[in-house]
Amino acid sequence: MNVKKIAAAGIAAACLVSVAACGGNNGSSADGNNKAGITYPEIKLGETDKDLKAEITFFNGRTDMGLASYPGKNWESYMKDFNEMYPNIKVNVQTDSNYADSALTRLQANNDSWDIMMIPAVDRSEFSNYFVSYGKTEDMDKEIKLANEKAYDGQTYGIATDGQTSGIVYNAKVFEEAGIKELPKTPEEFQADLKLIKEKTKAIPLYTNFAEDWAMGAWDAYIGGNATGDPKFMNQVMPHDKTPFAKDDKAPDTHPYAVYKTLYDAVANGYTEEDYSTTDWESSKGKINNGEIATMVLGAWAVPQMKQAGDHPDDVQYMPFPITVDGKQYATLAGNYSMGINKNSDADRQKAAMIFVKWMTEKSGYAKNEGGIPIIKDDDSYPDTYEHFKDVELIVDDPAKEGEEDLFADINSDSELGINNGNGKKIQDIVTDAANKTKTIDQIMGEWDEKWGAAVESES
């Protein structure tokens, strides 16, 4: 399963406790953390420290990639490829199925038990307490995409394994059987298509994966650029908006309200599984592959897994989320988990780790193998997953304004909504309220606005 999925399980609870408690501010600067004496842009793969001898540990949540039976390229295969270029650097891969909690525990230990880690929920201002800077963000921006995503105070501390957008996984054959000739571009068109699927096929129109918190929390990923077309919305607008979940009267089919209403309406209209409490993630992959499920709202990372889960890989396709803003569809480009290097590792291990991360980014092919967008700056290619995104504008969230780098995270924590931090419970509540008709979507969004607004007020 994808590392985001693994991390989601415990991340919401973890975010309620400041990561400062995990390690404390030791006052060291980014340069002070870097014992290797080299930055990412200075490394020339195959030339820099070709004979370096080191043994490093790469800690991540991809337990599936540790299996010889993994249908894609597994960790052992990647390490063999890396050793063809750097034969004296041994990379030990450690994985954990409860990655989010385990990663935070390792940070709390503040030792050198790992060298590279997929960065968990850490406030930006805390990055230098745990990680080595890869270099100045302005320099890193010339090397990689999303250099700002894990940056603070002009330094970049994390490099994404791959870029991801959020859309909808769907079975094209089911859509064809239902008579759907064009992909939906608005919430109304999507509901109409779900209705056709229910009436004309045997497939479940929309599978919620209700039993998995992380799958429910995935709906949060659509409320920014996808729903607004505004790269400033998440980090600059939302932290100052006391009612970000309210319906936009001028454009009711846009903004966060429209995203969550899409789920609410699908459940209320009877377009989801009959008993949401019995959903099963692993079996859902095969079911969408063989046409028992028509759609699932998940990131592009899920597509390769679902293609590999049965005999009908070509039927599994990916479409933009059905929201149109002023006549155009958008999708936010964001990083999957980012690789960070341990500030406690010695000089050789830090250097070996930085070399390995650069190899993973530039030479391994990992991003495309996992259905993601390559992070290397000059690679504008996209995997086949994005065939239906040709007319969709990909946007990157603008960073927070100076001095407000942790504002969103603080409000998110204070409100206890856990937006994009794996809090699937609040989305599960939407499903149960829609199914039982105990609350309207307006009531639910109003309650969220009260919590968010109070947190904005407390942080102002």
C-alpha positions in Angstrom: 0.0 0.0 0.0 1.1 3.6 -0.5 3.1 5.3 2.2 0.4 8.0 2.5 -2.1 5.3 3.3 0.2 3.8 6.0 1.0 7.1 7.5 -2.6 8.3 7.7 -3.7 5.9 10.4 -2.1 7.6 13.4 -1.1 11.0 12.1 -4.2 12.9 13.3 -3.6 12.1 16.9 0.1 12.7 16.6 -0.6 16.2 15.2 -2.4 17.2 18.3 0.9 17.1 20.2 3.5 19.6 19.1 6.5 17.8 17.6 8.6 20.2 19.6 8.0 17.9 22.5 9.6 15.1 20.4 13.0 16.7 20.2 13.1 20.2 21.4 14.8 23.1 19.7 18.5 22.5 20.0 19.3 25.8 18.3 21.5 24.2 15.6 21.5 25.8 12.2 20.9 24.0 8.9 24.6 24.4 8.1 25.6 23.0 11.5 23.5 19.9 10.9 25.4 19.2 7.6 28.5 17.3 8.5 28.9 16.0 5.0 30.2 19.3 3.7 28.3 19.0 0.5 24.9 20.1 -0.8 22.5 18.3 -3.1 23.2 20.6 -6.1 26.9 20.0 -5.8 26.6 16.2 -6.2 27.3 14.7 -9.6 26.1 11.2 -9.6 28.7 8.6 -10.6 31.5 11.1 -10.0 31.0 12.5 -6.5 32.6 10.2 -3.9 32.5 7.2 -6.2 34.4 5.1 -3.8 32.7 6.2 -0.6 32.1 3.4 1.8 29.1 3.6 4.1 26.2 1.7 5.5 22.9 3.6 5.8 19.3 2.9 6.8 16.3 4.1 4.8 13.2 4.1 7.0 9.9 4.2 5.2 6.3 2.8 5.2 6.3 0.8 2.0 6.1 -2.6 3.6 4.7 -4.0 0.4 7.8 -3.1 -1.6 9.9 -5.3 0.7 8.1 -8.4 -0.6 9.5 -10.4 -3.4 5.9 -10.9 -4.6 5.4 -7.1 -5.0 4.0 -6.8 -8.6 6.0 -3.6 -9.2 9.7 -2.9 -8.7 10.6 -3.8 -5.1 13.2 -2.3 -2.7 15.8 -5.1 -3.3 15.7 -4.4 -7.0 16.2 -0.6 -6.5 19.2 -1.3 -4.2 20.9 -3.5 -6.7 20.5 -0.8 -9.3 22.0 1.8 -7.0 24.9 -0.4 -6.2 25.8 -0.6 -9.8 26.7 3.1 -9.5 27.8 3.2 -5.9 28.9 -0.4 -5.0 30.3 0.5 -1.6 27.3 2.2 -0.2 25.0 -0.4 1.4 21.4 0.8 1.9 19.4 -1.1 4.5 15.7 -0.7 4.1 13.5 -0.7 7.2 9.7 -0.5 6.9 6.9 -0.2 9.4 3.1 -0.7 8.8 2.4 1.8 11.5 4.8 4.3 9.9 3.3 7.6 11.1 3.6 6.8 14.8 6.9 4.9 14.5 8.5 7.8 12.6 7.5 10.3 15.2 8.8 7.9 17.9 12.2 7.8 16.1 12.4 11.5 16.0 11.7 11.7 19.7 14.6 9.3 20.3 16.8 11.9 18.6 19.5 9.4 17.7 21.2 7.9 14.6 19.1 4.8 14.2 18.1 5.9 10.7 19.8 8.0 8.0 16.9 8.7 5.6 13.3 9.0 6.7 10.0 9.8 5.0 9.2 13.0 6.8 6.1 12.6 9.1 4.0 15.4 10.5 6.6 18.0 11.6 6.0 21.7 11.8 8.3 23.6 9.3 10.0 25.5 12.1 11.1 22.1 13.6 12.8 20.8 10.4 16.3 21.8 11.5 15.8 20.0 14.8 15.9 16.7 13.0 17.0 17.0 9.4 19.9 18.2 7.3 19.3 20.9 4.7 19.8 19.8 1.1 20.8 23.4 0.3 19.3 26.8 -0.2 15.7 26.7 -1.5 16.5 29.1 -4.3 19.3 26.7 -5.4 17.1 23.6 -4.9 14.4 25.1 -7.0 16.7 24.8 -10.0 17.1 21.1 -9.3 13.7 19.8 -8.2 10.0 20.5 -8.3 8.3 21.4 -5.0 11.5 22.6 -3.4 9.4 24.9 -1.1 7.2 22.1 0.2 9.5 21.0 2.9 11.5 24.3 3.3 11.9 26.7 6.1 13.9 29.9 6.5 15.4 29.6 3.0 16.6 26.0 3.4 15.0 22.8 1.9 14.9 19.8 4.2 12.9 17.3 2.2 12.7 16.0 -1.4 9.5 14.3 -2.5 9.7 10.8 -3.8 7.3 11.8 -6.5 4.6 14.4 -7.4 0.9 13.5 -7.0 -2.4 15.0 -8.0 -5.8 14.2 -6.6 -8.5 12.9 -8.9 -10.8 9.9 -9.1 -9.9 6.3 -9.9 -12.6 4.8 -12.2 -13.4 1.7 -14.3 -13.8 2.9 -17.9 -15.6 -0.3 -19.0 -18.3 0.4 -16.3 -18.7 4.0 -17.5 -19.1 2.7 -21.1 -21.7 0.1 -20.0 -23.6 2.9 -18.3 -23.6 5.0 -21.5 -21.3 7.7 -20.2 -19.5 9.2 -23.1 -17.8 12.2 -21.4 -16.1 12.5 -18.1 -18.0 14.6 -15.5 -16.7 18.2 -14.9 -19.1 19.3 -12.2 -20.6 17.8 -9.1 -24.0 17.6 -10.7 -22.7 15.7 -13.7 -20.9 13.3 -11.4 -24.0 12.6 -9.5 -25.9 12.0 -12.7 -23.2 9.6 -13.9 -23.4 7.7 -10.5 -27.1 7.4 -11.1 -26.6 5.9 -14.5 -24.1 3.4 -13.2 -26.5 2.3 -10.5 -29.4 1.9 -12.9 -27.5 0.3 -15.8 -24.7 -1.7 -14.3 -24.1 -4.0 -11.3 -21.2 -1.9 -10.1 -21.1 0.1 -6.9 -21.1 3.6 -8.3 -18.8 5.1 -5.6 -17.0 3.0 -3.0 -16.2 5.0 0.1 -13.7 2.7 1.8 -15.4 3.9 4.9 -13.6 1.5 7.3 -10.3 3.1 6.5 -9.7 6.4 8.2 -6.9 7.3 5.8 -9.2 6.7 2.8 -11.8 9.0 4.3 -9.2 11.6 5.1 -8.2 11.6 1.4 -11.1 13.8 0.6 -9.3 16.7 2.2 -6.8 16.8 -0.6 -9.3 18.2 -3.1 -10.3 21.4 -1.2 -7.4 23.6 -2.4 -6.4 24.1 -5.9 -8.8 21.4 -7.3 -11.8 23.2 -5.9 -10.7 26.8 -6.1 -8.1 27.2 -8.8 -6.3 29.4 -6.4 -2.7 28.5 -5.4 -2.9 30.9 -2.5 -6.0 29.3 -1.0 -4.5 26.7 1.3 -1.6 28.5 2.9 -2.5 32.2 2.6 -6.3 32.4 2.4 -7.7 29.6 4.5 -5.6 30.4 7.7 -7.3 33.9 7.7 -10.8 32.8 6.7 -13.2 32.1 9.6 -15.7 30.3 7.3 -13.8 28.4 4.7 -16.3 25.6 4.6 -19.3 27.8 3.8 -21.1 27.5 0.4 -19.9 30.1 -2.0 -23.2 31.6 -3.1 -21.7 33.0 -6.3 -20.1 29.6 -7.3 -21.8 26.9 -5.1 -20.1 24.1 -7.0 -16.6 25.2 -6.0 -14.5 25.5 -2.8 -14.3 23.0 0.0 -18.1 23.0 0.5 -18.6 21.4 -3.0 -16.0 18.7 -2.3 -17.6 17.4 0.9 -21.1 17.8 -0.6 -20.1 15.6 -3.4 -19.5 12.7 -0.9 -22.6 13.6 1.1 -24.9 13.6 -1.9 -23.5 10.3 -3.2 -24.3 8.6 0.1 -27.7 10.3 0.5 -28.7 9.4 -3.0 -27.8 5.7 -2.4 -24.9 5.6 -4.8 -22.4 4.0 -2.4 -22.0 0.5 -1.0 -25.1 -0.8 0.9 -23.2 -1.3 4.2 -20.4 1.2 4.5 -19.2 -0.4 7.8 -18.0 -3.5 5.9 -15.8 -1.9 3.3 -12.4 -3.5 2.8 -9.4 -1.8 1.2 -7.4 -4.7 0.0 -10.3 -6.4 -1.8 -11.5 -3.1 -3.3 -8.5 -3.0 -5.6 -9.5 -6.2 -7.3 -13.2 -5.1 -7.4 -12.5 -1.9 -9.3 -10.2 -3.8 -11.6 -13.0 -6.3 -12.5 -15.8 -3.8 -12.6 -17.6 -4.4 -9.3 -16.7 -0.9 -8.3 -17.0 2.1 -10.6 -15.2 4.9 -8.8 -13.0 5.6 -5.8 -11.8 9.1 -4.7 -8.1 8.6 -4.1 -4.8 10.1 -5.2 -3.0 8.9 -8.4 -0.7 6.7 -6.3 -3.6 4.2 -6.1 -3.9 3.6 -9.9 -0.8 1.3 -10.3 -2.0 -0.9 -7.4 -5.5 -1.2 -8.8 -4.1 -2.0 -12.3 -2.0 -4.7 -10.8 -4.9 -6.2 -8.8 -6.6 -8.2 -11.6 -6.8 -9.1 -15.2 -8.2 -5.8 -16.5 -5.5 -3.2 -16.0 -6.6 -1.1 -19.0 -10.1 -0.6 -17.5 -8.6 1.2 -14.5 -8.2 4.8 -15.4 -7.9 8.2 -13.6 -10.0 11.4 -14.1 -9.9 14.9 -12.7 -12.1 15.7 -9.7 -15.4 17.0 -11.1 -15.2 20.7 -10.2 -14.9 23.5 -12.7 -13.9 27.0 -11.8 -14.7 29.7 -14.3 -14.9 27.2 -17.1 -11.6 25.4 -16.2 -10.6 22.4 -14.2 -7.6 22.4 -11.9 -5.5 19.9 -10.0 -3.0 20.6 -7.2 0.4 19.1 -7.7 1.9 18.1 -4.4 4.6 15.9 -3.2 4.2 12.4 -1.9 6.2 11.7 1.2 9.5 13.6 1.3 12.9 12.1 2.1 14.8 13.7 4.9 18.3 13.1 6.2 19.2 12.6 9.8 21.1 15.4 11.4 22.6 12.9 13.9 24.2 10.7 11.3 28.0 11.0 10.9 29.6 12.8 7.9 30.0 9.7 5.7 26.5 8.5 6.3 25.0 11.9 5.6 27.0 12.2 2.4 25.9 8.6 1.3 22.3 9.5 2.2 22.4 12.6 0.1 23.9 10.7 -2.8 21.2 8.0 -2.5 18.4 10.6 -2.4 19.7 12.2 -5.5 19.9 8.9 -7.2 16.4 8.1 -6.2 15.2 11.4 -7.6 17.2 11.4 -10.9 18.1 7.9 -11.8 15.9 5.3 -10.1 12.7 5.7 -12.1 10.8 5.4 -8.8 8.3 8.2 -9.5 7.0 6.8 -12.8 7.1 3.3 -11.5 4.7 4.2 -8.8 2.4 6.3 -11.1 3.8 9.6 -9.9 5.2 12.7 -11.5 9.0 12.9 -11.6 10.5 15.5 -9.2 13.6 16.3 -11.2 13.2 19.9 -12.4 13.7 19.4 -16.2 11.6 16.3 -16.5 8.2 17.3 -17.9 7.0 13.8 -18.7 4.0 12.3 -17.1 2.9 8.7 -16.6 0.0 7.3 -18.6 -2.1 7.7 -15.5 -2.6 11.4 -16.4 -4.1 10.7 -19.9 -7.3 12.6 -19.0 -5.5 15.6 -17.5 -4.4 17.2 -20.8 -6.8 20.1 -20.4 -6.4 20.4 -16.6 -4.1 23.1 -15.2 -1.7 21.7 -12.6 -1.0 24.2 -9.9 1.3 24.2 -6.8 0.2 25.7 -3.5 2.0 28.9 -2.8 4.0 28.9 0.5 2.7 30.7 3.5 3.6 34.3 3.9 6.8 35.1 5.9 6.2 34.7 9.6 3.1 32.5 9.0 4.8 29.2 8.1 3.2 27.3 10.9 -0.1 29.2 11.0 -2.2 26.7 9.0 -0.8 23.8 11.1 -1.6 25.6 14.4 -5.1 26.4 13.3 -5.6 22.9 12.0 -4.5 21.5 15.3 -6.5 23.9 17.5 -9.7 23.2 15.5 -9.1 19.5 15.8 -10.3 19.1 12.2 -7.0 17.6 11.0 -7.3 18.8 7.4 -4.9 16.8 5.2 -3.5 15.1 8.4 -5.3 11.8 8.1 -8.4 12.8 10.2 -10.8 10.5 8.5 -13.2 10.5 11.4 -14.8 13.8 10.4 -15.3 12.4 6.9 -16.8 9.2 8.2 -19.3 11.4 10.1 -20.4 12.9 6.8 -21.1 9.4 5.5 -23.1 8.4 8.6 -25.0 11.7 8.7 -25.9 11.4 5.0 -26.9 7.8 5.3 -29.0 8.3 8.5 -30.2 11.8 7.5 -29.2 13.1 11.0 -27.6 16.3 9.7 -27.6 18.2 6.4 -24.3 19.1 4.7 -25.0 22.7 5.6 -25.2 21.8 9.3 -22.0 19.8 9.1 -20.0 22.5 7.3 -21.4 25.1 9.8 -20.0 23.1 12.7 -16.6 22.9 11.0 -16.6 26.6 10.4 -17.3 27.2 14.1 -14.3 25.1 15.0 -12.1 26.6 12.4 -13.2 30.2 13.0 -12.6 29.9 16.7 -9.0 28.6 16.0 -8.4 31.5 13.5 -9.5 33.9 16.2 -7.3 32.3 18.9 -4.2 32.5 16.6 -4.8 36.1 15.4 
